[in-house]
Amino acid sequence: MSDHPLPAHERISAAIRSSTAAGRTALVPYITAGYPQKDQFIITLRAIAQEADVVEVGVPFSDPMADGVTIQRASHAAIAAGVSLRWILAELSKAAPFDAPVVLMSYLNPLLSFGYEQLAAAAVPAGVCGFIVPDLPIEESDEFRAALDARGLALIQLVTPATPPERLKALCAASRGFVYAVTTTGITGSGKELPASVGSYLDQVRGLSSLPVCAGFGVRRAEQVRSLAPHADGVIVGSALVEQIESGGDPVAFLRALRSAQL
């Protein structure tokens, strides 16, 4: 993967922009690594990567505080099956490259334990283009960012409807790959309707960001994708997709149904 003409963080942005240039909102599906069957991880990832623009792979964590019950359940089951950050990187390294850029979503502790420099070095042959770290404030991110920057990897920043304007500007400026715009306050997978103000909020974020803006938390239906399309470059689909996979549904058909909302 290291001989790719674009740095990894730019591959993320380019994949999303390619989708929007074709007149459709990019799809960024999320899966929990190794769930529900550890031995199906790469098979599932490959299938989803063929339909996705970017794939977000969740590193299981014992206390996923930003996530709702679906991803908590998936995380705990994957840990019980022996899924770890080291295992994920080893599996990805054996299988890379994939049809879409891969980003890892992880809480900070596993990354700290692995070591920032070692993690950045291991990410490159694994085809990992960037990281999303919900519990790493921008003020404490310099060391990790430096390790990622040295390898051309993205540290994707999250913003919320409650982010003050000056901080919103700083987060948009600091992000690489895309800006992750959380659509609602609270946790993932709540099943609540998206707030009426979500369009104006996303428009505000896009006005401040030179990168694509992807909307996440609570996206589970085709009509939501359609309503977000004028305001976001991409949508992140997590809990709804994990529920499809754990119930034995077809994740690719689910993603195609979301995409068909725009056709």
C-alpha positions in Angstrom: 0.0 0.0 0.0 2.9 2.4 0.6 3.6 2.8 -3.2 0.2 4.4 -3.8 0.6 7.8 -5.5 -1.5 9.6 -2.9 -0.8 9.9 0.8 -3.3 7.7 2.8 -5.2 10.7 4.2 -5.7 12.1 0.7 -7.0 8.7 -0.5 -9.8 9.0 2.0 -10.8 12.5 0.8 -10.4 11.5 -2.9 -12.7 8.4 -2.4 -15.5 10.6 -0.9 -15.0 13.4 -3.5 -15.2 10.8 -6.3 -18.6 9.7 -5.1 -19.9 13.2 -4.8 -18.6 14.1 -8.2 -20.7 11.2 -9.5 -23.8 12.8 -7.9 -24.2 10.6 -4.9 -23.5 10.9 -1.2 -20.5 8.7 -0.1 -21.2 5.7 2.1 -19.0 5.1 5.1 -20.2 1.8 6.7 -18.9 0.8 10.1 -18.3 -2.7 11.3 -16.9 -4.0 14.6 -13.8 -6.1 13.8 -14.4 -9.8 14.3 -18.1 -9.6 15.1 -20.2 -11.7 15.0 -17.8 -14.4 13.7 -14.1 -13.8 14.1 -13.2 -15.9 11.1 -15.6 -14.0 8.8 -13.9 -10.6 9.5 -12.0 -10.2 6.2 -14.7 -11.8 4.1 -17.2 -9.3 5.5 -14.8 -6.4 5.1 -14.0 -7.3 1.5 -17.7 -7.5 0.6 -18.5 -4.2 2.3 -15.5 -2.5 0.8 -16.8 -3.3 -2.7 -19.9 -1.3 -2.0 -18.5 1.4 0.3 -16.5 4.6 -0.5 -14.6 4.4 2.8 -14.9 1.6 5.5 -14.7 2.3 9.2 -13.5 -0.7 11.3 -14.2 -0.6 15.0 -11.6 -1.8 17.4 -13.4 -3.5 20.2 -13.1 -1.7 23.6 -14.4 -2.6 27.0 -16.1 0.8 27.7 -17.1 2.3 24.3 -18.7 5.4 25.9 -19.8 7.1 22.6 -21.6 4.0 21.4 -25.1 2.6 22.0 -26.1 -0.9 23.0 -25.6 -2.5 19.5 -21.9 -1.6 19.2 -21.4 -2.1 23.0 -22.7 -5.7 22.5 -20.6 -6.2 19.4 -17.5 -4.9 21.1 -17.9 -7.1 24.2 -18.5 -10.2 22.1 -15.5 -9.5 19.9 -13.2 -9.0 22.9 -14.5 -12.3 24.4 -13.5 -14.0 21.1 -10.0 -12.7 21.4 -10.2 -9.7 18.9 -7.5 -7.1 19.7 -5.9 -4.2 17.9 -2.8 -6.4 17.2 -5.0 -9.2 15.7 -6.9 -6.7 13.5 -3.7 -5.2 12.1 -2.3 -8.7 11.4 -5.5 -9.8 9.6 -5.6 -6.6 7.6 -1.9 -6.9 6.6 -2.5 -10.4 5.3 -5.5 -9.3 3.2 -4.7 -5.7 2.0 -5.3 -4.0 -0.3 -9.1 -3.4 -0.2 -11.4 -1.8 -2.6 -12.0 1.2 -0.3 -9.8 3.1 2.1 -10.0 1.6 5.6 -10.1 3.8 8.8 -9.9 2.4 12.3 -12.2 3.7 15.0 -10.7 3.2 18.4 -10.8 4.6 21.9 -7.4 5.9 23.1 -6.3 3.1 25.5 -5.6 0.4 22.9 -3.6 2.9 20.8 -1.6 4.1 23.8 -0.8 0.5 24.7 0.3 -0.3 21.2 2.5 2.8 21.0 1.9 5.6 18.5 5.1 5.2 16.4 4.6 1.4 16.2 1.0 1.8 15.4 1.6 4.2 12.5 4.2 1.9 11.1 1.9 -1.2 11.4 -1.0 0.7 9.8 0.7 1.2 6.4 1.0 -2.4 5.3 -2.4 -3.1 6.8 -4.0 -0.6 4.4 -5.2 1.6 7.2 -5.5 5.1 6.0 -6.5 6.9 9.2 -7.9 6.8 12.7 -11.0 8.1 14.5 -10.5 8.4 18.3 -13.6 9.7 20.0 -12.0 10.2 23.4 -8.8 12.0 22.2 -9.3 15.8 22.6 -7.5 18.0 20.0 -5.5 19.6 22.8 -3.9 16.2 23.7 -3.5 14.9 20.2 -0.1 16.3 19.1 2.0 13.2 19.8 -0.4 10.9 18.0 -0.9 13.3 15.1 2.9 13.7 14.6 3.3 9.9 14.4 0.4 9.7 11.8 1.6 12.7 9.8 5.0 11.1 9.4 3.3 8.2 7.5 0.7 10.3 5.7 -2.1 8.9 7.8 -5.3 10.7 8.8 -6.5 11.7 12.3 -10.2 12.3 11.6 -11.8 14.9 14.0 -15.3 14.7 15.3 -17.6 17.7 15.7 -21.0 17.9 17.2 -24.0 20.4 17.2 -22.8 21.6 20.6 -19.2 22.4 19.4 -18.6 26.2 19.9 -17.8 28.1 16.7 -14.1 28.7 17.3 -13.5 25.1 18.3 -15.4 24.0 15.3 -13.0 26.0 13.1 -10.0 24.5 14.9 -11.3 20.9 14.5 -12.1 21.4 10.8 -8.6 22.8 10.2 -6.9 20.0 12.2 -8.8 17.1 10.6 -7.4 14.9 7.8 -9.4 12.7 5.4 -12.8 14.0 6.3 -14.6 15.8 9.2 -16.9 13.5 11.1 -20.0 15.5 11.9 -22.0 13.9 14.7 -25.6 14.6 13.9 -27.1 14.4 17.4 -25.9 14.8 21.0 -25.8 11.5 22.8 -24.6 8.0 21.7 -24.7 6.0 18.5 -27.6 3.9 17.4 -30.2 5.6 19.5 -32.9 5.2 16.9 -34.0 8.8 17.5 -35.1 10.8 14.5 -32.5 13.2 13.2 -33.1 16.8 14.5 -34.8 19.3 12.2 -31.7 21.6 12.6 -29.3 18.9 11.2 -29.2 20.5 7.7 -28.2 23.9 8.8 -25.6 22.5 11.2 -24.0 20.4 8.5 -24.0 23.4 6.2 -22.2 25.3 8.8 -19.5 22.6 9.1 -19.1 22.4 5.4 -18.7 26.1 5.2 -15.7 25.8 7.6 -14.1 22.7 6.2 -11.8 22.3 3.2 -12.3 18.5 3.5 -15.4 16.4 2.8 -17.9 16.3 5.7 -19.6 13.0 6.6 -22.6 12.8 8.9 -22.8 10.0 11.5 -24.9 8.8 14.4 -28.5 7.7 13.8 -28.4 7.1 10.0 -30.2 3.9 9.3 -32.8 4.5 6.5 -32.7 5.4 2.9 -34.9 8.5 3.4 -32.4 9.8 5.9 -29.6 9.4 3.4 -31.8 11.3 0.9 -32.5 14.1 3.3 -28.8 14.5 4.3 -27.5 14.4 0.8 -27.8 18.1 0.1 -25.9 18.9 3.3 -23.2 16.2 3.6 -20.6 14.7 1.4 -21.0 11.3 3.0 -23.0 9.4 5.6 -21.6 7.0 8.2 -23.8 4.0 8.9 -22.9 2.0 12.0 -25.4 0.4 14.4 -28.0 -0.3 11.7 -25.4 -2.2 9.6 -24.0 -4.1 12.7 -27.6 -5.2 13.4 -28.0 -6.5 9.9 -24.8 -8.5 10.1 -25.5 -10.0 13.6 -29.0 -11.0 12.5 -27.6 -12.8 9.4 -28.8 -10.2 7.0 -27.0 -9.2 3.8 -24.9 -6.1 4.6 -24.2 -5.4 0.9 -27.9 -5.5 0.0 -28.5 -3.2 2.9 -25.9 -0.7 1.7 -27.2 -0.9 -1.8 -30.7 -0.1 -0.6 -29.3 3.0 1.2 -27.5 4.1 -2.0 -30.6 3.5 -4.2 -32.3 6.3 -2.4 -30.2 8.7 -4.5 -30.8 7.0 -7.9 
